[in-house]
Amino acid sequence: MPHLNKVATALSGGRAGEPGSRSSLSRLRIALTVFFALDGFMFAGWVVRIPAIKQQTGASASDLGLALLGVSAGAVVTMVFTGRLCRRFGSHPVTVVCAVLLSLSIVLPPQTHSALTLGLVLLVFGAAYGGLNVAMNSAAVDLVAALRRPVISSFHAAFSLGGMIGAGLGGLVAGGLSPAVHLSLLTGVGLLVTTVTGPTLLRHPAPVPERTESDRMKRGTTEGTAAVPGRLDGRTRRLVLLFGVIALCTAYGEGAMADWSALHLTQDLDATPGLAAAGYSLFALAMTAGRLSGTALLERLGQTRALVAGGVTAALGMLVGALAPTAWPALAGFAVAGLGLANIFPVAIGRAGALAGPGGVAAASTLGYGGMLLGPPAIGFLADWFTLPLALTTVALLAGAAALIGYSARNASADPARPTDPARPTDSTRPVESARPVESAHRPELARPADE
């Protein structure tokens, strides 16, 4: 009966025009999944052509790193404001607009012939990419809360699957199509997918789930996160920052793999262009598999064990991938690293959203995707100062740091007493109005402290 009451509350909606049925929420979930997959597909299509564009512009490793900083700068600046845009206009319209901008901007890099102009056009590409990721994650957190199921990893699995397909197709056409033709085709694909899928998001406002942990405790209300959030207290801000740092440490590895794995395989290990493209494809495939099984993994291990195990696994895999003497062991290491990193980022973003709503998602996403986008230029500078294999070992270092921080955050909650008070009832016995994180809503056993 408690579970049925939760489902009825989640599906009822709080405002006119909100999704009011299971089928409406299912359609929203499918549409968001498509946008996550499109994002990964487009980004992977760009990254597998970086070696060709590097050659076209005549950029050195450090020059390329500076140019890639344009993606970072554009994305981070946009992410700072996207949370506000989502609160004002809604996360669904912002998602659609940013998808259109991403599709149009991806055609620009092949038109450049210097590192400077490449960096300038990547500012536009990065702005669209950053805005899309914050808007999608904000919409996903609201939908996860309404569904009462810990399925946020499935959206990120779609991103990884899109990245795998985009990298695989990019490797297949790398020898036959120029970067300009290839990325122009991606523009057409992006606009077509947005035209077909976007209306679903535009017709349905974001569902209004129960208010986040911190707001419910302050206000004692069941209003949704779509309402204007109150000012967060210092503890909640620190917790959001903590989960953002975890996301940053792991996203750094994703960015490094996206921008430097192909170059490492071709330059250091003499791999063919097709085999080099397979490096990121295998990494994305492993992340997809890990995220598809993420819900079951989190239910079995709990958040802390999953985060720590993932960070340690990723660190070991990246050490092999960076330092292996031949291409095939490096590919195996990249796959292991992908499995380890798979669920750390979505769990960190989901917990930030459960604590602080869209503002928490924006803050943690800014840190997280900032790590993904700032990592590649850092790798470029380190590659010039030392070597590219040694630079890639920093991915292993930060993955280990994520494991350590994840363990230190095992009792993190907006309610200081909740993790350590054994007398507090579990989600299965508390009324619907009580505070609980999104991840705990579907299964009572997930209400245990994260380190159980």
Secondary structure by P-SEA (a helix, b strand, c coil): caaaaaaaaaaccccccccccaaaaaaaaaaaaaaaaaaaaaaaaaaaaaaaaaaaacccaaaaaaaaaaaaaaaaaaaacaaaaaaaccaaaaaaaaaaaaaaacccccccccaaaaaaaaaaaaaaaaaaaaaaaaaaaaaaaaaccccaaaaaaaaaaaaaaaaaaaaaacccccaaaaaaaaaaaaaaaaaacaaaaaacccccccccaaaaaacccccccccccccccaaaaaaaaaaaaaaaaaaaaaaaaaccaaaaaaacccccaaaaaaaaaaaaaaaaaaaaaaaaaaaaccaaaaaaaaaaaaaaaaaaaacccccaaaaaaaaaaaaaaccaaaaaaaaaaaaccaaaaaaaaaaaaaaaaaaaaaaaaaaaacccccccaaaaaaaaaaaaaaaaaccccccccccccccccccccccccccccccccccccccccccc
